[in-house]
Amino acid sequence: MSKKEILINEIEQVPESYLDEVLDFVHFLKTRIIREKMDTAIAGESSLRKDWLLPEEDDAWQGL
């Protein structure tokens, strides 16, 4: 049984009155994943910025 199937089985056993909290937690996790991807992209950009701003870099891309 996959983790997703196990999770679905567990959710099916949660009382209806708690499902709003479960859904809120799933939304929290999705938001966290998006933030982590953004943080990674921003960190990569700042570390590469010094190379992107070199005149040699502009020259290399000019013919494309």
Contact map, one row per residue, 1 for C-alpha under 8 A:
1110110000000000000000000000000000000000000000000000000000000000
1111110000000000000000000000000000000000000000000000000000000000
1111111000000000000000000000000000000000000000000000000000000000
0111111100000000000000000000000000000000000000000000000000000000
1111111110000000000000000000000000000000000000000000000000000000
1111111111000000000000000000000000000000000000000000000000000000
0011111111100000000000000000000000000000000000000000000000000000
0001111111110000000000000000000000000000000000000000000000000000
0000111111111000000000000000000000000000000000000000000000000000
0000011111111100000000000000000000000000000000000000000000000000
0000001111111100001000000000000000000000000000000000000000000000
0000000111111100000000000000000000000000000000000000000000000000
0000000011111110000000000000000000000000000000000000000000000000
0000000001111111011000000000000000000000000000000000000000000000
0000000000001111111000000000000000000000000000000000000000000000
0000000000000111111000000000000000000000000000000000000000000000
0000000000000011111100000000000000000000000000000000000000000000
0000000000000111111111000000000000000000000000000000000000000000
0000000000100111111111100000000000000000000000000000000000000000
0000000000000000111111110000000000000000000000000000000000000000
0000000000000000011111111000000000000000000000000000000000000000
0000000000000000011111111100000000000000000000000000000000000000
0000000000000000001111111110000000000000000000000000000000000000
0000000000000000000111111111000000000000000000000000000000000000
0000000000000000000011111111100000000000000000000000000000000000
0000000000000000000001111111110000000000000000000000000000000000
0000000000000000000000111111111000000000000000000000000000000000
0000000000000000000000011111111100000000000000000000000000000000
0000000000000000000000001111111110000000000000000000000000000000
0000000000000000000000000111111111000000000000000000000000000000
0000000000000000000000000011111111100000000000000000000000000000
0000000000000000000000000001111111110000000000000000000000000000
0000000000000000000000000000111111111000000000000000000000000000
0000000000000000000000000000011111111100000000000000000000000000
0000000000000000000000000000001111111110000000000000000000000000
0000000000000000000000000000000111111111000000000000000000000000
0000000000000000000000000000000011111111100000000000000000000000
0000000000000000000000000000000001111111110000000000000000000000
0000000000000000000000000000000000111111111000000000000000000000
0000000000000000000000000000000000011111111100000000000000000000
0000000000000000000000000000000000001111111110000000000000000000
0000000000000000000000000000000000000111111111000000000000000000
0000000000000000000000000000000000000011111111100000000000000000
0000000000000000000000000000000000000001111111110000000000000000
0000000000000000000000000000000000000000111111111000000000000000
0000000000000000000000000000000000000000011111111100000000000000
0000000000000000000000000000000000000000001111111100000000000000
0000000000000000000000000000000000000000000111111111000000000000
0000000000000000000000000000000000000000000011111111100000000000
0000000000000000000000000000000000000000000001111111110000000000
0000000000000000000000000000000000000000000000011111110010000000
0000000000000000000000000000000000000000000000011111110011000000
0000000000000000000000000000000000000000000000001111111011000000
0000000000000000000000000000000000000000000000000111111111000000
0000000000000000000000000000000000000000000000000000111111100000
0000000000000000000000000000000000000000000000000000011111110000
0000000000000000000000000000000000000000000000000011111111111000
0000000000000000000000000000000000000000000000000001111111111100
0000000000000000000000000000000000000000000000000000001111111110
0000000000000000000000000000000000000000000000000000000111111110
0000000000000000000000000000000000000000000000000000000011111111
0000000000000000000000000000000000000000000000000000000001111111
0000000000000000000000000000000000000000000000000000000000111111
0000000000000000000000000000000000000000000000000000000000001111
